[in-house]
Amino acid sequence: MHNLQSKHLKLKKEDVDKLLLRLNISLIQLPKIKITDVALPENCEIGDVIKIERIVDGKVIPYYRVVSV
């Protein structure tokens, strides 16, 4: 991973369930990230949820994406 690239983490199933409950949304309502994206961690499959940590003004801001085709 390049040092300027945002950190991409694959969430566990229980973390995904907590996230969806907290945001009061379903999995299909999350923004998409393509399975071919080079920033994805290894062993990602379609339907996995990825947490992207971006640093904005010195704060870590999480973004969530679901892996799609």
Chimera marker file (.cmm) of the C-alpha trace (Angstrom):
<marker_set name="trace">
<marker id="1" x="0.000" y="0.000" z="0.000" r="1" g="1" b="0" radius="0.5"/>
<marker id="2" x="1.274" y="3.442" z="-0.925" r="1" g="1" b="0" radius="0.5"/>
<marker id="3" x="1.770" y="5.846" z="1.988" r="1" g="1" b="0" radius="0.5"/>
<marker id="4" x="-0.625" y="8.394" z="0.451" r="1" g="1" b="0" radius="0.5"/>
<marker id="5" x="-3.351" y="5.816" z="-0.114" r="1" g="1" b="0" radius="0.5"/>
<marker id="6" x="-6.207" y="5.678" z="2.385" r="1" g="1" b="0" radius="0.5"/>
<marker id="7" x="-6.268" y="2.588" z="4.595" r="1" g="1" b="0" radius="0.5"/>
<marker id="8" x="-8.756" y="-0.052" z="3.373" r="1" g="1" b="0" radius="0.5"/>
<marker id="9" x="-9.940" y="-2.624" z="5.912" r="1" g="1" b="0" radius="0.5"/>
<marker id="10" x="-12.284" y="-5.558" z="5.386" r="1" g="1" b="0" radius="0.5"/>
<marker id="11" x="-14.963" y="-5.635" z="8.110" r="1" g="1" b="0" radius="0.5"/>
<marker id="12" x="-16.016" y="-8.799" z="9.916" r="1" g="1" b="0" radius="0.5"/>
<marker id="13" x="-19.629" y="-9.988" z="9.589" r="1" g="1" b="0" radius="0.5"/>
<marker id="14" x="-20.567" y="-8.897" z="13.139" r="1" g="1" b="0" radius="0.5"/>
<marker id="15" x="-19.056" y="-5.439" z="12.542" r="1" g="1" b="0" radius="0.5"/>
<marker id="16" x="-21.079" y="-5.112" z="9.322" r="1" g="1" b="0" radius="0.5"/>
<marker id="17" x="-24.274" y="-6.015" z="11.188" r="1" g="1" b="0" radius="0.5"/>
<marker id="18" x="-23.551" y="-3.389" z="13.871" r="1" g="1" b="0" radius="0.5"/>
<marker id="19" x="-22.759" y="-0.759" z="11.218" r="1" g="1" b="0" radius="0.5"/>
<marker id="20" x="-25.947" y="-1.365" z="9.250" r="1" g="1" b="0" radius="0.5"/>
<marker id="21" x="-28.016" y="-1.275" z="12.442" r="1" g="1" b="0" radius="0.5"/>
<marker id="22" x="-26.332" y="1.953" z="13.602" r="1" g="1" b="0" radius="0.5"/>
<marker id="23" x="-26.840" y="3.655" z="10.222" r="1" g="1" b="0" radius="0.5"/>
<marker id="24" x="-30.342" y="2.150" z="9.819" r="1" g="1" b="0" radius="0.5"/>
<marker id="25" x="-29.646" y="1.062" z="6.247" r="1" g="1" b="0" radius="0.5"/>
<marker id="26" x="-29.370" y="-2.165" z="4.286" r="1" g="1" b="0" radius="0.5"/>
<marker id="27" x="-26.258" y="-3.513" z="2.583" r="1" g="1" b="0" radius="0.5"/>
<marker id="28" x="-27.411" y="-2.465" z="-0.904" r="1" g="1" b="0" radius="0.5"/>
<marker id="29" x="-27.667" y="1.160" z="0.236" r="1" g="1" b="0" radius="0.5"/>
<marker id="30" x="-23.919" y="1.429" z="0.795" r="1" g="1" b="0" radius="0.5"/>
<marker id="31" x="-21.820" y="2.974" z="-1.988" r="1" g="1" b="0" radius="0.5"/>
<marker id="32" x="-20.038" y="0.442" z="-4.210" r="1" g="1" b="0" radius="0.5"/>
<marker id="33" x="-16.375" y="-0.326" z="-4.800" r="1" g="1" b="0" radius="0.5"/>
<marker id="34" x="-15.382" y="-2.568" z="-7.699" r="1" g="1" b="0" radius="0.5"/>
<marker id="35" x="-13.802" y="-5.950" z="-7.026" r="1" g="1" b="0" radius="0.5"/>
<marker id="36" x="-11.024" y="-4.932" z="-9.447" r="1" g="1" b="0" radius="0.5"/>
<marker id="37" x="-10.022" y="-1.883" z="-7.390" r="1" g="1" b="0" radius="0.5"/>
<marker id="38" x="-6.305" y="-2.219" z="-6.630" r="1" g="1" b="0" radius="0.5"/>
<marker id="39" x="-6.712" y="-0.661" z="-3.169" r="1" g="1" b="0" radius="0.5"/>
<marker id="40" x="-8.836" y="-3.565" z="-1.879" r="1" g="1" b="0" radius="0.5"/>
<marker id="41" x="-7.231" y="-5.909" z="0.630" r="1" g="1" b="0" radius="0.5"/>
<marker id="42" x="-6.486" y="-9.461" z="-0.489" r="1" g="1" b="0" radius="0.5"/>
<marker id="43" x="-9.196" y="-12.133" z="-0.289" r="1" g="1" b="0" radius="0.5"/>
<marker id="44" x="-12.089" y="-9.696" z="-0.769" r="1" g="1" b="0" radius="0.5"/>
<marker id="45" x="-15.254" y="-11.107" z="-2.282" r="1" g="1" b="0" radius="0.5"/>
<marker id="46" x="-18.411" y="-9.551" z="-3.691" r="1" g="1" b="0" radius="0.5"/>
<marker id="47" x="-20.638" y="-8.453" z="-0.810" r="1" g="1" b="0" radius="0.5"/>
<marker id="48" x="-17.795" y="-7.703" z="1.630" r="1" g="1" b="0" radius="0.5"/>
<marker id="49" x="-17.868" y="-4.305" z="3.345" r="1" g="1" b="0" radius="0.5"/>
<marker id="50" x="-14.712" y="-2.196" z="3.271" r="1" g="1" b="0" radius="0.5"/>
<marker id="51" x="-13.925" y="0.565" z="5.751" r="1" g="1" b="0" radius="0.5"/>
<marker id="52" x="-11.836" y="3.320" z="4.182" r="1" g="1" b="0" radius="0.5"/>
<marker id="53" x="-10.037" y="5.583" z="6.647" r="1" g="1" b="0" radius="0.5"/>
<marker id="54" x="-9.240" y="9.004" z="5.213" r="1" g="1" b="0" radius="0.5"/>
<marker id="55" x="-7.371" y="11.694" z="7.113" r="1" g="1" b="0" radius="0.5"/>
<marker id="56" x="-9.051" y="15.099" z="6.839" r="1" g="1" b="0" radius="0.5"/>
<marker id="57" x="-7.727" y="18.050" z="8.853" r="1" g="1" b="0" radius="0.5"/>
<marker id="58" x="-5.826" y="15.656" z="11.113" r="1" g="1" b="0" radius="0.5"/>
<marker id="59" x="-8.913" y="13.534" z="11.897" r="1" g="1" b="0" radius="0.5"/>
<marker id="60" x="-9.589" y="10.004" z="10.672" r="1" g="1" b="0" radius="0.5"/>
<marker id="61" x="-12.906" y="9.949" z="8.794" r="1" g="1" b="0" radius="0.5"/>
<marker id="62" x="-14.360" y="6.484" z="8.020" r="1" g="1" b="0" radius="0.5"/>
<marker id="63" x="-16.146" y="5.746" z="4.757" r="1" g="1" b="0" radius="0.5"/>
<marker id="64" x="-17.833" y="2.430" z="3.986" r="1" g="1" b="0" radius="0.5"/>
<marker id="65" x="-18.186" y="0.661" z="0.633" r="1" g="1" b="0" radius="0.5"/>
<marker id="66" x="-19.586" y="-2.697" z="-0.432" r="1" g="1" b="0" radius="0.5"/>
<marker id="67" x="-17.589" y="-4.755" z="-2.949" r="1" g="1" b="0" radius="0.5"/>
<marker id="68" x="-19.430" y="-5.234" z="-6.245" r="1" g="1" b="0" radius="0.5"/>
<marker id="69" x="-18.749" y="-6.359" z="-9.823" r="1" g="1" b="0" radius="0.5"/>
<link id1="1" id2="2" r="1" g="1" b="0" radius="0.2"/>
<link id1="2" id2="3" r="1" g="1" b="0" radius="0.2"/>
<link id1="3" id2="4" r="1" g="1" b="0" radius="0.2"/>
<link id1="4" id2="5" r="1" g="1" b="0" radius="0.2"/>
<link id1="5" id2="6" r="1" g="1" b="0" radius="0.2"/>
<link id1="6" id2="7" r="1" g="1" b="0" radius="0.2"/>
<link id1="7" id2="8" r="1" g="1" b="0" radius="0.2"/>
<link id1="8" id2="9" r="1" g="1" b="0" radius="0.2"/>
<link id1="9" id2="10" r="1" g="1" b="0" radius="0.2"/>
<link id1="10" id2="11" r="1" g="1" b="0" radius="0.2"/>
<link id1="11" id2="12" r="1" g="1" b="0" radius="0.2"/>
<link id1="12" id2="13" r="1" g="1" b="0" radius="0.2"/>
<link id1="13" id2="14" r="1" g="1" b="0" radius="0.2"/>
<link id1="14" id2="15" r="1" g="1" b="0" radius="0.2"/>
<link id1="15" id2="16" r="1" g="1" b="0" radius="0.2"/>
<link id1="16" id2="17" r="1" g="1" b="0" radius="0.2"/>
<link id1="17" id2="18" r="1" g="1" b="0" radius="0.2"/>
<link id1="18" id2="19" r="1" g="1" b="0" radius="0.2"/>
<link id1="19" id2="20" r="1" g="1" b="0" radius="0.2"/>
<link id1="20" id2="21" r="1" g="1" b="0" radius="0.2"/>
<link id1="21" id2="22" r="1" g="1" b="0" radius="0.2"/>
<link id1="22" id2="23" r="1" g="1" b="0" radius="0.2"/>
<link id1="23" id2="24" r="1" g="1" b="0" radius="0.2"/>
<link id1="24" id2="25" r="1" g="1" b="0" radius="0.2"/>
<link id1="25" id2="26" r="1" g="1" b="0" radius="0.2"/>
<link id1="26" id2="27" r="1" g="1" b="0" radius="0.2"/>
<link id1="27" id2="28" r="1" g="1" b="0" radius="0.2"/>
<link id1="28" id2="29" r="1" g="1" b="0" radius="0.2"/>
<link id1="29" id2="30" r="1" g="1" b="0" radius="0.2"/>
<link id1="30" id2="31" r="1" g="1" b="0" radius="0.2"/>
<link id1="31" id2="32" r="1" g="1" b="0" radius="0.2"/>
<link id1="32" id2="33" r="1" g="1" b="0" radius="0.2"/>
<link id1="33" id2="34" r="1" g="1" b="0" radius="0.2"/>
<link id1="34" id2="35" r="1" g="1" b="0" radius="0.2"/>
<link id1="35" id2="36" r="1" g="1" b="0" radius="0.2"/>
<link id1="36" id2="37" r="1" g="1" b="0" radius="0.2"/>
<link id1="37" id2="38" r="1" g="1" b="0" radius="0.2"/>
<link id1="38" id2="39" r="1" g="1" b="0" radius="0.2"/>
<link id1="39" id2="40" r="1" g="1" b="0" radius="0.2"/>
<link id1="40" id2="41" r="1" g="1" b="0" radius="0.2"/>
<link id1="41" id2="42" r="1" g="1" b="0" radius="0.2"/>
<link id1="42" id2="43" r="1" g="1" b="0" radius="0.2"/>
<link id1="43" id2="44" r="1" g="1" b="0" radius="0.2"/>
<link id1="44" id2="45" r="1" g="1" b="0" radius="0.2"/>
<link id1="45" id2="46" r="1" g="1" b="0" radius="0.2"/>
<link id1="46" id2="47" r="1" g="1" b="0" radius="0.2"/>
<link id1="47" id2="48" r="1" g="1" b="0" radius="0.2"/>
<link id1="48" id2="49" r="1" g="1" b="0" radius="0.2"/>
<link id1="49" id2="50" r="1" g="1" b="0" radius="0.2"/>
<link id1="50" id2="51" r="1" g="1" b="0" radius="0.2"/>
<link id1="51" id2="52" r="1" g="1" b="0" radius="0.2"/>
<link id1="52" id2="53" r="1" g="1" b="0" radius="0.2"/>
<link id1="53" id2="54" r="1" g="1" b="0" radius="0.2"/>
<link id1="54" id2="55" r="1" g="1" b="0" radius="0.2"/>
<link id1="55" id2="56" r="1" g="1" b="0" radius="0.2"/>
<link id1="56" id2="57" r="1" g="1" b="0" radius="0.2"/>
<link id1="57" id2="58" r="1" g="1" b="0" radius="0.2"/>
<link id1="58" id2="59" r="1" g="1" b="0" radius="0.2"/>
<link id1="59" id2="60" r="1" g="1" b="0" radius="0.2"/>
<link id1="60" id2="61" r="1" g="1" b="0" radius="0.2"/>
<link id1="61" id2="62" r="1" g="1" b="0" radius="0.2"/>
<link id1="62" id2="63" r="1" g="1" b="0" radius="0.2"/>
<link id1="63" id2="64" r="1" g="1" b="0" radius="0.2"/>
<link id1="64" id2="65" r="1" g="1" b="0" radius="0.2"/>
<link id1="65" id2="66" r="1" g="1" b="0" radius="0.2"/>
<link id1="66" id2="67" r="1" g="1" b="0" radius="0.2"/>
<link id1="67" id2="68" r="1" g="1" b="0" radius="0.2"/>
<link id1="68" id2="69" r="1" g="1" b="0" radius="0.2"/>
</marker_set>
